[in-house]
Amino acid sequence: MVLKLSIDEELCTACKLCQQVCIRDNIIVEDFAVETESNCFECGHCMAVCKAGAITLKSFEGHEDRISEYNSREIPVDYDDLLQLLKQRRSVRWFKNKKVDKETFDKLFEGAYYSPSAQNSQDVEFVVLDEKLDEFMELVYDIIKVQEDEFFRIKEFGDYLKDPSTKEFHPLLWGGKQLILTFSNDKTSAVIANTRIELLAYSLGLGGFYSLFILKADEIDHDRLMEFFPEIDSSKHMYSSFIIGYPKVRFRRTIPHKEINVIYK
């Protein structure tokens, strides 16, 4: 049996908090905590809840700089501030002639680092397209052009590639020059991770929008699309495409939305 936890018996106070939060029933506590099975999926709840700091995950040894103490009763962002950020969020399609640098991207991906994932698989991967963006978009069109009779936007995209003077803006990227693609075996994990990136982007004065047309390339011919990304496990799918940049237009007010339907049963 391969144990995944390091438990310091001398530090352990046998409070049983770790046993209470383990959803796999992988810990029992008598004189001290003991890992009983090999079905731990390294969620880290036991490590996060331990008052004495007696439990660590073996797989993350050497990453102690990632561990920080906090008071769970003190929420760092209050409801009104977070709601106001969500209210001010707009899809941004017009950007300044200024690219996002790697240091800023690293700040954004820090949010994805802490993003939840299905079964704690942590399998979400990202690609930032910059220098190869045009090459990638040509591939996207070559795949999705089979639907240009169904979607006029795809037809416009093809016309633009043949002659950019036919449109003031790129039909799919608009004013965007950089693109974040998110890959995973689980769609929900990918979307949640990219949403966290998006919200952090707005906090840094950035903006962007999602493109469903780019995602069609994965839906139509996944294998061909993945040939462009040999670094990514080909079993994973491209579940999010987010065009990002510095907004050229600043909005002044929130826009009402349709009422959402909530059912309580």
Secondary structure, DSSP 8 states (H G I E B T S, - for coil): ----EEE-TTT-----HHHHH-TT--EEESSSEEE--S------HHHHH-SS--EEEGGGTT-GGG-----TTS-SS-HHHHHHHHHH--B---B-S----HHHHHHHHHHHHT---GGG----EEEEESTTHHHHHHHHHHHHGGGTTT-HHHHHHHHHHH-GGG-SSBTTTBT--EEEEEEESSHHHHHHHHHHHHHHHHHTT-EEEE-HHHHHHHHH-HHHHHTT-TTS-TTSEEEEEEEEE-BSS---S------------
